[in-house]
């Protein structure tokens, strides 16, 4: 067998050394530190060795340190071979004494000297053949002096650190603040009750000087640190890794969007060494204040990789530290909130074939070598030298020469027993190799392109080929189990691999986190108690408990046997096309008798499918876990983690509904848990990093002002609170949510505008009117409707809020259960389990983003579940967009000029609401002079309001005003004058009946929205005197152009004033009184 990336043999003279062993056995993962002095300087013969995993004289590993280099060496059957990468090292440049650190993290080997990484290698090792523990020893040449008592051995294990910052008063924190002002407090600014709040706490860096806080152990290595973060203003936030002290660490620093000193370089990986900064990598894309993000930094070997919301945004290599604590960072003028911190060991494997890495790959090919950044394999295999985990994802890119065939090897036990994902003539299929004989299993799928991107998911019993986030090909087979992975090329054929990435999948068996009082409260059973997920129904097979979910393509279900009241009877799991057709799909029957598993049967459309079951069947106890899995056409069952059966269906049934039947015993459905990779479940116990605050403020807040301890996630806004999903859902989608109206008045009736508990599907993430909108209790609680775009396609007045006031507890305390579906062309709307509306769309909208929203009301969300047939991650820096004004414009609210030409500034014009519109000077469109004022909508709907004149004036002194305007047809705005605390409307292109809280003073003569320039003259004093006869003087507090009308949901962007729409104003002037008393 050839060794890929050739490992040189060492001479016989190099091999024989006598080691002094320490008392501690060699653990699977450890850190060893030793100090060395070389009084006479480094000579050719100067050498130190640290042996580890020492089994006997012919089988062990060691780190060799000499004047000319540092290397790891593997000794197998007496043969010494160098393993790992060649890293720069020159001992003559180092000043003794030297601090040597040797680390093993499972199969990863690492060494540093004086904080500089000098050796890396991959190495899998087993136990000593005689059963004795592996040992650790040292050997030094005579001219090396180890420092007395400097040898330190520290067994290590996997890192698992999680902190949601829930603290009792006075409870110690695991974080050590080093600078800045850090505080543990409530999400909503006050300490909340843990048992009555969705998410009561966060870790906050107060505004002021830069802040840094750290946690962990100095020997932590190869880890992922991730945290949810939100900054309330401009500045910077981030995470640090491999912290040594306050002058030495690695930092990801993220500046805000448009930061004055970081334009185009808002993201940085910074190395701080001896207090001096070195930027290792820089990229564009700043954070948007008041938005939550999930930030992660992964350090593996000598690479740091930064992800934001699951997308990799920066990466860099480094050659220092190699271990250290983790921390959080803030800087700027505003508060930064951190939540849901986690630090986890990384066991992912990656190779981009950019350098030789001795011993990483084992080859049995005619030729296997790294060439120009590709791994070439000809006629054989190249296997990674590490074990694959139980469940993992694997990604690679391959290309074939002259139509050759090859692909991926997985579950490799030996050369004659393995699984293949074979690509031949552009067709992919799974192949099982048993005792050297190949057999195709499962179906086949045609792939296009050369090179090809291949993405697999592997777990015991099931393998999948994924494309676009969905299953393209799946197979179930009992031979799919942990084993080596790699590549193969057919005999005489050549294949190239560009990279390979393997990432273990950590199974999350934890249940959804909810406050205990939510779980116990009878009014919250539907969404907080697991029993609420199942609905009983009578069928020809007895009572079926149907899960509420719609499981597309993928489902996994865990059953605790203790859920069965008696251990005798039959438990059936159904996966069917519909709850109305329980026999149309798959059924798995498990029959027990006195705790013994008697039989296991699988049915397809009520016909049995052959199963290859091992004998005897496993023993089942009350604590046993049964796990049923379906992925595409692959079905498997496990008992206590051991595979019971796996079976492929070449023509899988489209089956979305999950049901459970028990015969002969009772069933506690609260102990049955269903999950899917295509299910997103939100209780908002964690920071809402999957959501984008489109309008208003969305946070954990009290639903009832009189009972502030009860708090859930909700949104409020002066117009329309909107919450967008960061993910897109490209195909069929089902969303359900439990919601209520946020109480807005302290006393009866408690609700100023009850209604509008709304959701939109299939939208573009900018405008609600781009998708299907489901409006519950809209139009002043008068009706419920489905809208396609801005058009009502189905409506009813039968579903409204009944007696919506605080004295009606059936409303006041009720959580409305709303479910919406878009499956193929059928759109359905359910309220509290009843079908309210249905619409069949002959031209269904494409999938898209989801939004929750209300209208002049507050909306509370207790729980949200979204089932889909696939999700696509969005770019967090463009979602919803944010049109921004020119950075050199500084609005001056004290500008009292009566003439505004908008030549070089906005001349005192201001947004009515901060951030709602972007103001800029437009030199490309003007009516007079050099430029005009451009008003662009920074969200959907809203007021699009600009305070064109923010200073009070006397209408008797300035009885008229003139301006030029250019308004396109899709923008509805009017002119408003604020007098006596009321806005007075002069209708321009907006609603001629602007609302009860606005008085109509008249119209702008000739007002029209056609995208052309027009001149307007408004006789302000004359109109006011006509409205208020007998009154002589009027103080106008401000002048506004915008939309203050609440009719027809235009303030939510329906029918007008969508995201990014804009209008222009030019040549604005207040017309003063002439000497003869007329305006001019």
Protein Blocks (a to p, Z undefined) as FASTA:
>chain_A
ZZehiaddddfklmpccddddfbdcdfbdcdddddddfkopafklccdddehifblmbcc
dddddfkbccddddeehiacdedjdddddfklpccddddddddehjaccddeehiafbdc
dddddddfklpacdddddddfkbccdehkaccddddddddddehiacehiacfbdcfbdj
dddddfkopacdfklcfblbccdddedddddddedjfkbghiadddddddfbecddddde
hifblmbccddddddehiaklghilbccdddeehiacdfbdcehiddehiacddddddeh
jaccddeehiafbdcddfehjiacdddddedjbdcddehiacdddfbdcdehlaccehka
ccfbfbdcdeehiacdehiadddfbdcdfbdcdddddddeehiacdddehifbfkbccdd
ddeehiacddddeehiacdehjddddedjdddddddddehiacddeehiafbdcddfklc
cddddddddehiacddfbdcdddddddfbdcdddfklmmpmklmmmmpmklmpccdddfk
bccdddfbdcehiacddddfklpmbacdcddddddfbfklmmgccddddddeehiafbdc
ddeehiacddddddddddddfkbccddddehjaccddeehiafbdcddfbacddfbdcdd
dehiacdfklcccddfkbccdehlaccfkbccfbhjdddddfblklmmbccdddddfklg
cdddfbdcfbdcddddddddddfbfbdehiabggjiacdehiehlamklmccddehiehi
laccddehjbcfbdcfkbccehiafklmklmmpccddddddehjbccddeehiafbdcdd
fbdcdddddddddehiacddfbdcdddebdcdddfklgopaadddfkbccdfkbcbfbde
hlmbgnhpacfbghkaccdddfkbcfbhjbdcddddfbeeijopacfblcdcdfklmmbc
cddddddfklccdddddeehiacdddfklcfbgbjkbccfbdcehiacehpacdddddfk
lmmmmmmghiabdcdfbdcdddfbfghhlmnopoiapehiacddehiacddddfkopaZZ
